[in-house]
Amino acid sequence: MMNTLKQLKSASRYGLMSASLRCRRGLASIHSPEQEVVIALGSNVGDRLHNFNEALEMIKKSGISITRHGCLYETEPAYVTDQPQFLNSAVRGFTNLGPHELLGVLKKIEKDLGRTKGIRYGPRPIDLDILFYGKFKINSENLVVPHERIWERPFVMAPLVDVLGSLIENDTVACWHSMSAHPDGIFECWKKLGGESLIGKDGMKRVMPIGKRLWDWSNKTHVMGVLNLTPDSFSDGGKFQTVQAAVSQARSMISQGADIIDLGAQSTRPMAIRISPQEELDRLIPILEAILKMPEIDNKFISIDTFYSEVAREAVIKGAHIVNDVSGGRLDSKMVSVIADLQAPYIAMHMRGEPTTMQSLENLKYDNVCSEVGLELYDRIREAEISGVRSWNVMIDPGIGFSKDSEQNLDILNGLSEIRESIGRKSLAVSHAPLVIGPSRKRFLGDICKRMCAVERDPATVAAVTCGVLGGANIVRVHNVGDNVDAVKLCDAMMIRRRLSSRQG
């Protein structure tokens, strides 16, 4: 009894209302050495993304371990509307700090990054708010948790929902749901505000920072042109090894409508022999530097198809925008830490084993290929996120042709939404990431269509791309850019008509 009274006094001192009224584990958690928290971030002054990254580094150094990131949103200002657009997100993590200690740390970070008192809801370089602290309600003079205006703000609710999975995973998350303004929890509150239908309209869009741009990938399907700089790639090996030939091909793909040029200096075809990072760099860097000098490359992106962290680092430093890793970090243990350091956009692809073993019988065993690919992709991204890779920098690729047989490749093309749902049960933020597919000229198309020569598989590629785009792909990686640009334009037009019809219905 005496211990319980001490706990109650401690809770009262910090303005805590024990969540035991709503959660079964109650008072025993008050003196838990670690509490799970959600912190919202906003910025609309200066380099907004830089402000976010600086704040997150300071949060980490203050002893708060970040485990999940929401998506990144660009939003119109609320309340005081005569000011620049905001970036908004949220992070979830653990801390040993008490609630008011945590508040003090966040206020110091705001001050260190240049925030002054200013006007309420006015411009600020950084705004950090505690949305949830453990399983407690807090109501003190300086701090109210849950944050009192969460439920009316889509720009707060969207990233809050992102850091949750669609399945309730622990008592703390269950308690957060019970604290919402709706009896069915946070998801119903978000749905009542408008939910996913708000994204892309009413001044609110998901964005990904690429180079100096905030990229909204939702307004069209993007085409990534494959440029192999290898002597042994399955489709066009040896054709573009010289600087002159590679630049000419890049220029041709851009003229046909490519949005991204994907440079690969190491073959990842089945049974390909692995070359060293230095040999890969020797092939890659002269061509990368030449393409970056092309006037046509303005407003386009360059991705680097590599599983070596050393190659990724050097290429991004030289000016590449995206790292496209077929192994999702499995083939180089340093890759995720390098991506976290660079804060570069990262395509994590699903593959089991490596190119020499990926088509083994063991690696082709699935009970449900879409569900398992989604969960295995999530596991790779989860490891990367804990290492500091922001989920707003991640794209996902189910790896068509990698560790899958023909039937499984077809299941993937038919089941992109199931892959997203599988990921979404663990992390809604990752499930919203841009989805890349690469069926171009793959062997399964040849097997089905009886086309043994890779370049004869372009019509089948167009069909596969069409299926993928209508199923939810955002980026298609192809060799024949022109035909596939037309295919995705038609798909985009069809989906616009579909959305208009559903609204009118």
VEXLOSE-203344 format. One line per field, with one value per residue (C-alpha): residue number from 1; z, y, x. Coordinates in Angstrom, 3 decimals. Layout:
VEXLOSE-203344
nulum (NUM  ...)
w (Z  ...)
v (Y  ...)
u (X  ...)
//
This chain:
VEXLOSE-203344
nulum (1  2  3  4  5  6  7  8  9  10  11  12  13  14  15  16  17  18  19  20  21  22  23  24  25  26  27  28  29  30  31  32  33  34  35  36  37  38  39  40  41  42  43  44  45  46  47  48  49  50  51  52  53  54  55  56  57  58  59  60  61  62  63  64  65  66  67  68  69  70  71  72  73  74  75  76  77  78  79  80  81  82  83  84  85  86  87  88  89  90  91  92  93  94  95  96  97  98  99  100  101  102  103  104  105  106  107  108  109  110  111  112  113  114  115  116  117  118  119  120  121  122  123  124  125  126  127  128  129  130  131  132  133  134  135  136  137  138  139  140  141  142  143  144  145  146  147  148  149  150  151  152  153  154  155  156  157  158  159  160  161  162  163  164  165  166  167  168  169  170  171  172  173  174  175  176  177  178  179  180  181  182  183  184  185  186  187  188  189  190  191  192  193  194  195  196  197  198  199  200  201  202  203  204  205  206  207  208  209  210  211  212  213  214  215  216  217  218  219  220  221  222  223  224  225  226  227  228  229  230  231  232  233  234  235  236  237  238  239  240  241  242  243  244  245  246  247  248  249  250  251  252  253  254  255  256  257  258  259  260  261  262  263  264  265  266  267  268  269  270  271  272  273  274  275  276  277  278  279  280  281  282  283  284  285  286  287  288  289  290  291  292  293  294  295  296  297  298  299  300  301  302  303  304  305  306  307  308  309  310  311  312  313  314  315  316  317  318  319  320  321  322  323  324  325  326  327  328  329  330  331  332  333  334  335  336  337  338  339  340  341  342  343  344  345  346  347  348  349  350  351  352  353  354  355  356  357  358  359  360  361  362  363  364  365  366  367  368  369  370  371  372  373  374  375  376  377  378  379  380  381  382  383  384  385  386  387  388  389  390  391  392  393  394  395  396  397  398  399  400  401  402  403  404  405  406  407  408  409  410  411  412  413  414  415  416  417  418  419  420  421  422  423  424  425  426  427  428  429  430  431  432  433  434  435  436  437  438  439  440  441  442  443  444  445  446  447  448  449  450  451  452  453  454  455  456  457  458  459  460  461  462  463  464  465  466  467  468  469  470  471  472  473  474  475  476  477  478  479  480  481  482  483  484  485  486  487  488  489  490  491  492  493  494  495  496  497  498  499  500  501  502  503  504  505)
w (0.000  0.910  -2.459  -4.285  -2.484  -3.443  -7.061  -6.980  -5.492  -8.159  -10.881  -9.428  -9.241  -13.010  -13.907  -14.832  -14.831  -14.578  -17.684  -15.453  -15.740  -19.421  -19.636  -17.633  -16.612  -14.752  -11.974  -12.213  -15.367  -13.713  -12.655  -15.825  -16.740  -20.328  -21.927  -25.524  -26.966  -30.156  -31.100  -33.908  -36.068  -38.105  -39.940  -42.368  -42.025  -43.777  -45.046  -43.610  -44.257  -42.777  -39.695  -39.387  -39.749  -37.230  -34.737  -35.086  -34.511  -31.378  -30.176  -30.626  -28.753  -25.886  -25.225  -27.105  -29.336  -32.481  -33.784  -36.410  -38.686  -40.311  -43.918  -44.842  -45.620  -47.169  -45.888  -46.054  -42.794  -40.365  -38.158  -39.335  -43.097  -44.306  -44.004  -45.968  -46.306  -43.569  -43.586  -41.058  -39.753  -36.515  -34.892  -32.376  -29.897  -26.298  -23.553  -19.912  -19.500  -17.455  -19.372  -18.264  -18.729  -22.279  -22.824  -21.624  -24.048  -26.974  -26.096  -25.934  -29.374  -30.751  -29.281  -30.534  -34.044  -33.954  -32.754  -30.806  -29.142  -32.037  -32.601  -31.779  -34.835  -36.681  -38.726  -37.021  -38.041  -35.906  -33.794  -31.584  -29.717  -27.473  -28.830  -26.503  -23.467  -22.411  -21.282  -19.432  -19.713  -18.532  -17.577  -16.010  -16.410  -19.101  -20.717  -21.917  -23.328  -25.543  -27.325  -26.998  -30.696  -32.324  -33.337  -35.403  -37.332  -40.419  -40.650  -37.202  -37.536  -40.846  -39.539  -36.203  -38.001  -40.088  -37.083  -36.124  -37.782  -38.665  -36.013  -32.352  -31.262  -27.552  -24.519  -25.068  -28.594  -27.385  -24.767  -27.328  -29.241  -26.070  -25.490  -28.863  -29.269  -30.907  -29.241  -32.054  -31.674  -33.653  -37.024  -36.801  -35.787  -38.872  -41.036  -39.648  -40.684  -44.207  -43.901  -46.987  -49.228  -47.864  -49.313  -52.565  -52.033  -49.609  -49.413  -48.096  -49.981  -49.203  -50.464  -50.674  -50.614  -53.700  -54.451  -53.862  -54.586  -52.609  -54.923  -55.030  -56.728  -56.697  -59.678  -62.299  -62.761  -63.221  -65.721  -64.790  -67.772  -67.330  -68.402  -67.903  -67.964  -67.805  -70.296  -69.015  -68.277  -69.597  -71.968  -73.253  -71.732  -73.455  -75.420  -73.159  -71.568  -73.143  -71.962  -75.419  -75.837  -72.320  -72.693  -76.043  -74.547  -71.543  -73.876  -75.957  -72.922  -71.631  -75.033  -74.904  -71.521  -68.825  -65.410  -63.835  -65.330  -63.435  -63.827  -63.085  -63.274  -61.852  -63.288  -60.919  -63.384  -62.048  -61.580  -62.298  -61.087  -58.468  -59.153  -56.521  -55.426  -57.053  -60.403  -60.191  -59.424  -62.311  -64.691  -63.103  -62.104  -65.500  -67.009  -64.026  -64.229  -67.981  -67.631  -64.834  -67.255  -69.812  -70.024  -70.500  -67.044  -65.329  -63.476  -63.916  -61.316  -61.467  -59.476  -58.879  -59.019  -56.465  -53.350  -52.248  -49.633  -50.920  -54.410  -53.026  -50.954  -53.762  -56.330  -54.102  -53.207  -56.956  -57.547  -57.938  -56.317  -55.444  -54.309  -55.793  -53.785  -55.054  -51.736  -49.379  -47.394  -47.130  -49.240  -47.487  -43.753  -43.994  -46.567  -44.183  -42.033  -45.181  -46.358  -42.896  -43.035  -46.561  -45.976  -49.615  -51.118  -50.969  -52.997  -50.895  -53.097  -51.979  -52.743  -50.893  -51.051  -53.710  -57.524  -57.532  -55.103  -55.406  -57.701  -55.505  -54.477  -50.880  -51.846  -53.996  -51.147  -50.168  -48.609  -49.711  -51.836  -51.557  -47.797  -47.192  -49.575  -47.756  -44.317  -45.384  -46.991  -43.800  -41.720  -43.901  -43.734  -39.990  -39.474  -41.677  -39.793  -36.419  -37.926  -38.797  -42.288  -42.358  -43.771  -45.869  -47.816  -48.595  -51.740  -51.941  -54.746  -54.490  -56.677  -59.706  -61.081  -57.927  -55.810  -57.604  -60.264  -63.118  -61.150  -58.183  -60.465  -61.759  -58.189  -57.384  -60.369  -59.341  -55.632  -55.168  -52.924  -50.789  -50.391  -49.177  -46.797  -45.418  -44.720  -43.379  -40.609  -39.207  -40.428  -42.276  -43.182  -45.057  -46.739  -48.257  -49.783  -53.568  -55.051  -57.845  -60.203  -62.690  -64.932  -68.030  -70.375  -67.485  -68.170  -66.952  -69.778  -72.245  -70.743  -70.988  -74.453  -75.889  -76.503  -75.683  -76.878  -74.238  -76.646  -78.082  -74.717  -74.956  -75.810  -72.817  -70.716  -71.690  -70.587  -67.268  -66.664  -67.409  -64.903  -62.283  -62.688  -62.500  -59.388  -57.605  -58.848  -58.793  -60.707  -63.524  -64.343  -68.057  -70.931  -73.685  -72.412  -75.310  -75.434  -71.659  -71.327  -73.549  -71.511  -68.189  -69.663  -70.638  -67.215  -65.463  -67.584  -66.782  -63.052  -63.140  -64.798  -62.207  -59.334  -60.924  -61.418  -57.835  -56.508  -58.725  -57.728)
v (0.000  2.381  1.718  2.407  5.749  6.690  5.882  7.976  10.926  10.559  10.489  13.518  15.458  15.102  15.737  12.076  10.397  6.660  4.817  1.905  3.356  2.402  -0.208  -3.362  -2.908  0.342  1.823  -0.676  1.095  4.525  3.701  1.759  2.572  3.278  4.817  4.680  8.109  9.779  13.177  15.374  17.522  20.613  23.257  26.092  28.411  27.962  24.561  22.557  19.128  20.174  21.380  17.959  16.082  18.322  17.968  14.180  13.982  16.136  13.980  10.879  12.426  13.281  9.578  9.109  6.039  6.475  3.260  4.466  7.457  8.655  9.719  13.273  15.644  19.084  20.923  24.267  26.253  26.066  28.795  31.497  30.989  33.844  31.924  29.324  25.685  23.269  19.981  17.623  14.166  12.181  9.715  6.962  5.784  5.117  7.330  7.139  10.835  11.865  13.734  17.206  16.349  15.286  18.527  20.487  18.625  19.332  23.030  23.348  21.737  24.191  27.103  25.770  25.545  29.155  29.097  32.138  32.579  34.502  34.317  31.225  28.964  31.301  30.511  28.452  26.624  23.640  22.646  19.537  18.301  15.262  13.466  10.458  9.549  5.925  4.895  8.123  11.127  14.246  17.472  19.979  23.704  23.218  19.922  18.201  14.664  13.407  16.717  18.476  19.318  16.087  15.001  18.111  18.292  16.089  17.178  15.627  12.648  11.431  10.928  9.666  6.910  6.230  5.246  2.617  -0.701  -1.698  -4.446  -3.389  -4.786  -3.960  -2.531  0.954  1.226  -0.187  2.534  5.262  4.052  4.242  7.847  8.999  11.066  8.144  4.909  2.864  4.452  6.500  4.889  5.810  9.361  9.598  8.109  10.616  13.486  12.092  9.646  8.598  10.593  13.804  12.958  14.798  17.430  20.192  21.335  18.061  15.702  12.980  13.844  12.320  14.481  13.726  16.026  19.544  18.639  17.376  14.741  14.001  10.602  10.342  12.572  10.076  6.770  7.309  5.439  4.347  3.586  0.773  1.641  -1.332  -0.515  -4.179  -6.686  -9.499  -8.232  -10.612  -8.122  -5.568  -6.488  -4.818  -2.229  0.800  0.390  3.462  6.974  7.986  5.039  5.418  9.155  8.608  5.978  8.163  11.041  8.740  7.433  10.955  12.047  9.114  10.221  8.554  10.217  8.265  6.790  3.692  3.087  -0.424  -1.360  -4.874  -7.599  -9.182  -11.768  -15.344  -16.846  -13.524  -13.333  -10.626  -7.906  -5.749  -2.312  -0.687  -2.343  -1.286  2.298  2.301  1.431  3.723  7.056  8.347  7.673  9.132  12.327  12.630  12.116  14.678  17.240  16.659  19.613  17.067  15.635  18.692  17.722  14.025  11.610  9.256  6.042  3.711  -0.025  -1.377  -3.518  -2.138  0.632  1.971  2.417  3.947  6.500  7.576  7.813  9.935  12.227  12.633  13.652  10.531  10.884  7.371  4.102  1.012  -2.052  -5.446  -7.032  -4.655  -4.352  -8.095  -8.235  -5.407  -4.945  -1.315  -0.296  0.848  2.888  4.580  5.364  6.738  8.926  10.178  10.442  9.405  7.895  4.110  1.408  -1.743  -4.770  -8.229  -11.041  -14.194  -15.286  -13.640  -13.765  -17.125  -18.763  -16.794  -19.350  -22.357  -24.583  -23.429  -19.749  -20.418  -21.894  -19.712  -20.499  -17.124  -15.245  -11.789  -11.906  -13.289  -10.840  -7.984  -9.192  -9.878  -6.430  -4.897  -6.717  -5.296  -1.782  -2.069  -2.836  0.120  2.418  1.490  2.347  5.837  5.491  7.608  5.810  8.890  8.053  4.446  2.901  -0.766  -3.287  -6.843  -8.164  -9.690  -12.357  -12.502  -15.621  -16.241  -18.703  -17.847  -18.484  -16.487  -13.565  -13.606  -13.696  -10.638  -8.702  -9.631  -9.002  -5.649  -4.459  -7.595  -6.797  -3.305  -4.716  -7.223  -4.405  -2.172  -4.613  -3.732  -0.156  2.010  4.486  1.861  0.538  4.008  4.111  4.387  0.890  -0.076  -3.021  -4.365  -7.069  -5.824  -8.594  -11.079  -14.803  -15.624  -13.469  -15.484  -18.764  -17.765  -16.192  -18.554  -15.686  -16.856  -13.631  -10.914  -8.035  -9.931  -9.705  -6.001  -6.552  -8.889  -6.279  -3.672  -6.076  -6.778  -3.069  -2.337  -4.966  -3.607  0.042  -0.757  -2.780  0.088  0.401  3.946  3.382  0.921  -0.078  -0.898  -1.233  -0.042  3.381  4.657  1.866  1.726  5.502  5.202  2.240  4.081  7.213  5.120  3.439  6.812  8.131  5.025  5.417  9.084  8.076  5.311  7.795  10.300  7.586  6.395  9.940  10.535  7.168)
u (0.000  2.839  4.530  1.294  0.916  4.471  3.708  0.566  2.472  5.146  2.520  0.752  4.013  4.502  0.878  0.399  -2.985  -2.374  -3.387  -4.457  -7.954  -7.776  -4.987  -4.616  -0.981  -1.645  0.487  3.313  4.486  4.948  8.496  9.289  12.919  11.908  8.827  7.688  6.976  5.776  7.205  5.827  8.102  7.268  9.304  8.592  11.595  14.955  16.085  13.224  14.689  18.043  16.172  14.521  17.797  19.567  16.725  16.696  20.448  20.091  17.188  19.317  22.256  19.903  19.384  16.124  16.345  14.250  12.718  10.242  9.736  6.543  6.321  7.284  4.409  4.367  1.304  -0.415  -0.146  -3.048  -4.534  -2.068  -2.211  0.018  3.292  5.316  4.334  5.362  7.146  5.592  6.398  6.589  8.959  8.438  11.036  12.050  13.411  14.430  13.645  10.641  7.923  8.997  12.669  11.806  9.909  12.941  15.228  12.904  12.551  16.341  16.659  14.096  16.060  19.408  17.964  16.864  13.288  12.158  8.799  7.245  3.505  1.514  1.163  3.519  6.646  9.337  12.525  11.514  8.534  8.728  5.656  5.163  2.102  2.248  4.340  4.129  0.659  -0.014  -2.237  -0.414  -2.095  0.272  0.809  3.470  2.543  -0.612  -0.330  -1.855  -1.320  -4.662  -5.164  -4.006  -7.477  -8.305  -5.023  -4.561  -0.910  -0.333  -2.653  -1.165  2.403  1.065  -0.839  2.291  4.400  1.842  1.128  -2.406  -2.162  -1.906  1.444  1.740  -0.045  1.341  -0.039  -3.360  -3.412  -2.724  -5.768  -7.854  -6.751  -8.088  -11.213  -13.000  -14.131  -12.572  -9.149  -6.648  -7.396  -11.064  -10.155  -7.945  -10.697  -13.196  -10.893  -10.783  -7.899  -5.989  -8.340  -6.732  -3.323  -2.710  -5.373  -6.317  -2.690  -1.284  1.032  3.558  7.004  10.453  13.599  15.713  18.613  17.330  13.726  10.771  9.399  5.667  5.544  1.749  0.967  2.179  3.980  7.714  9.865  13.383  15.594  18.143  21.694  24.003  27.709  28.724  30.080  27.846  24.322  21.659  20.000  22.497  25.855  28.820  26.810  27.329  30.748  32.331  31.535  30.372  27.991  26.568  25.963  24.279  21.973  21.153  20.309  18.103  16.204  15.604  14.293  11.854  10.527  12.654  12.388  15.271  18.446  19.601  23.329  24.587  28.259  27.886  25.694  23.161  21.848  21.647  25.129  26.861  30.467  30.935  33.508  35.227  33.979  37.000  36.367  32.738  33.763  36.241  33.414  30.860  32.388  33.615  30.175  28.316  30.380  29.753  25.980  25.784  27.211  24.445  21.998  19.193  19.738  18.215  15.026  15.862  17.222  20.190  20.096  23.036  22.367  24.846  25.007  28.396  28.367  31.672  30.225  27.018  28.927  31.251  28.444  26.194  29.104  29.731  26.107  23.937  20.522  19.309  20.909  19.228  20.315  19.133  20.099  18.292  21.532  22.212  25.376  27.239  26.714  27.841  25.239  22.493  24.879  26.226  22.687  21.871  24.979  24.228  20.451  20.085  16.927  17.263  15.529  15.456  14.794  13.757  16.170  17.116  20.728  22.893  22.968  24.770  22.302  19.061  17.370  18.185  15.271  15.608  15.340  12.261  10.205  7.225  3.889  2.491  4.996  3.376  2.928  6.426  8.106  6.352  7.406  11.000  11.231  9.858  12.503  15.291  13.877  13.296  16.990  17.895  15.532  17.000  20.404  19.136  17.653  14.489  11.463  10.724  13.919  12.916  11.425  10.436  10.962  9.530  12.360  10.654  12.997  15.108  14.501  11.191  10.100  7.709  4.523  5.789  6.680  3.105  1.802  3.923  2.546  -0.995  -0.399  1.346  -1.478  -1.064  2.642  1.771  -0.828  1.677  4.144  1.357  0.535  3.973  4.574  2.080  4.827  6.842  3.690  3.160  6.667  7.062  6.906  9.315  8.891  11.456  9.963  11.792  12.947  13.102  13.382  9.870  8.476  10.546  9.388  5.722  5.933  8.557  10.996  14.476  16.166  15.877  15.227  12.240  10.488  9.612  5.903  5.585  7.389  4.782  2.035  3.790  4.348  0.675  -0.429  1.988  0.991  -2.723  -1.892  -0.152  3.452  4.852  8.113  8.805  12.382  12.703  15.175  12.797  11.805  9.666  7.088  6.752  6.342  3.277  2.012  2.238  0.624  -2.379  -2.449  -2.293  -5.167  -7.217  -6.601  -7.601  -10.886  -11.323  -10.903  -13.317  -15.916  -15.633  -16.119  -19.135  -20.588)
//
